[in-house]
Amino acid sequence: MTWRALSVTLAAALAIAVGLAWALIALGPELSAVRWDRPWWLLGLLLVPVVLYVGTLAEDARVPRLRVGTISAAKRAGGGLRARLRDAPGILRAAAVALIVLALARPQSIAAAETDERRGIDVMVVLDMSLSMRAADLKPTRLAAAKVVIQEFLERRNDDRLGAVVFGRDAFLLSAPTFDHPRLGQLVGKMQLGAIDGGGTAIGDGLATALARLRHSKATSRVIVLLTDGDNNAGSMSPEYATELARQLGVKIYSVQMGNGDAVDVEVEKDQYGRPVYERVRFPVKPEVLKKIAADTGGEFWISTDADQLRSSMHQILDRLEKTRFEAAAGDVVERFPLLLAPGVALVLIEALLRAIVLRRFP
């Protein structure tokens, strides 16, 4: 039994190695760059010894037996080919499970990266997502207008590294500065009121979160574009303290006040026909706070009452800033799980053929 267990284990290891050989040869020098997209699936490898035992050594316990007086004649006859191959299906099944589990972990490699030199600036967009951003003075709402302008901004600033922070009662990093503008645009587009707690306006925390990502930037020009419609009334850091940090780091803040503080239409419900019902609400603003934030950091402040004004102002300001040369490396993620899935499925088919043709059991 010990010799049989050892031979079964070695045979299973050999089958797995043969299945992996094709993947290793196909990957070649990319092997060192392979990563696992779903590494938790690798825990499934713990099932391989169980499958191997159940399909080989434990198989005999489930075979019907007939008691006879002597088996000396059977011993002299020796075992045939099918007797020698009785463990092959279990070995193949265990190897197939190992390869399929590795495929489920989704190995990926990065295609050879291309280096692209660009001259731009580092920009963090800090977007207010408090409940007052549902006001409809900027059509269709302040938040929707801001998102459209940000996404157009991303499309036009091809040479800048752009990131984003969203804030309400708390602040959250949406993305560090990146050249992957399409992905950032998708993230911004998914932001809706209610995604974070909008019961407050933590301007200071929003600025601090953006500064944490810009403090290690090597760009000559580092900028924060603050889009908000309210006064700071939440968070653990005051706008004044965040402004001082920005000044010390040499980060310019361009503050944009969405709306002018007048009473505005806000959708409160929908009528029985699905049409929005509005009521007039006045949200407090403190333009002097936003003006001071911009002035103390060398930026600028403006009030936006329509999307066109916001769009043109943002580009005019940023185009004047000094550019820094960036090197951007881009490469595509290549899925490599088929290299493991194919031999795993092949082993399952071979096992099925062996059981159906060569190793059929009766009963």
Helices and strands as residue ranges (DSSP letters): H 2-27, G 28-33, E 35-36, G 39-46, H 47-55, G 57-62, H 72-77, H 81-84, H 88-104, E 107-110, E 114-120, E 122-128, G 131-134, H 142-156, E 161-167, E 171-178, H 181-190, H 203-214, E 222-228, H 239-249, E 252-258, E 264-270, E 276-281, H 287-297, E 301-304, H 307-318, E 324-330, E 333-335, H 338-353, I 354-358
